[in-house]
Amino acid sequence: MDVEIKKGDVNHLEDCYDALINSEIGEAYFKSFDARKILLGGLNNKEIDVATDINGKCLGFIWYERYGAFGIHTYLHIIAVKQELRGKGIGKKLIEQFEENTFKKDSMIFLMVADFNKEAKKLYESIGYEQVGIIPSFYRKGINEHLMMKTKSVQ
């Protein structure tokens, strides 16, 4: 599948919303919030990159904050791909380009993954992220977040 990664804008809001709300993290964290308003903030702040097809249709997104981890390092906030397109390598392309761009400016990337999201944790570990801590009940009571970090490879 031909995919282009570019900065998201307000035109991608509904597709980003669809990808988020129909995901495990969307179900767990965003059903009780105004997810559109939250996403609009990320789009307006230029913190969301989108994967688009050759017709410009948004397939998924990655949301990161340049100084979101401890005010120093990049924090990968959310990645979501439309439900019907999962497993086609779109998320992988989003992560690869995000890491390539981030490691030009930063030496570390942080993210958190919920304990119920075992497949995501396994994926992050397989591409070089390591768990550096657990934060109990960070976003929701009873859900532990695994703090993960990836450092820039020295070549």
C-alpha positions, -999 to 999 in steps of 0.1 A, spaced: 0 0 0 13 34 -10 14 56 20 26 92 25 33 106 60 27 143 64 16 169 90 -21 166 99 -45 194 97 -81 201 106 -93 183 74 -80 150 89 -100 154 122 -128 130 114 -105 103 101 -82 106 131 -113 105 154 -125 73 137 -91 56 141 -88 66 177 -123 59 190 -124 25 174 -92 13 191 -84 -3 225 -70 30 239 -100 48 225 -124 24 242 -105 26 275 -96 63 276 -116 85 252 -152 74 254 -159 98 282 -140 127 268 -146 150 238 -120 132 217 -126 155 187 -117 186 208 -86 168 221 -75 158 186 -82 193 172 -57 207 198 -30 183 186 -37 191 150 -36 228 156 -4 225 176 12 205 146 18 175 169 0 150 147 14 134 116 -10 115 93 -6 86 70 -25 92 37 -32 71 6 -26 83 -29 -59 101 -29 -50 120 3 -74 100 25 -62 97 61 -55 61 72 -41 67 106 -21 91 127 7 95 152 6 122 179 38 132 197 49 160 219 85 173 213 92 181 249 64 160 264 86 136 285 99 154 315 101 187 296 132 174 278 125 145 254 100 135 228 69 117 240 48 95 217 13 102 229 -10 81 206 -8 61 174 -39 48 158 -48 33 124 -83 29 111 -97 -4 122 -102 -19 87 -66 -10 77 -47 -25 107 -21 -51 99 -11 -35 66 21 -18 78 6 17 82 14 20 119 49 7 112 55 34 86 42 61 110 66 49 137 96 46 113 92 81 100 85 95 134 116 79 149 138 90 119 127 126 123 128 126 161 163 111 163 176 140 142 169 163 171 166 141 202 184 112 218 155 95 235 118 88 229 94 79 256 59 64 255 35 47 278 15 15 270 -13 2 292 -10 -32 308 -41 -44 289 -24 -36 255 -1 -65 255 3 -67 217 14 -30 215 39 -36 243 53 -66 224 55 -45 192 74 -17 210 98 -41 226 105 -58 192 115 -24 177 139 -14 205 118 2 232 125 -10 268 104 -8 298 119 17 324 91 18 349 55 12 357 31 40 368 1 26 386 -34 40 377 -19 70 358 -47 76 334 -74 53 348 -77 37 382 -67 0 380 -48 4 347 -10 4 350 10 22 324 44 8 313 68 36 307 90 27 278 121 44 263 141 40 231 175 56 227 192 68 195 216 42 182 252 54 179 266 43 145 
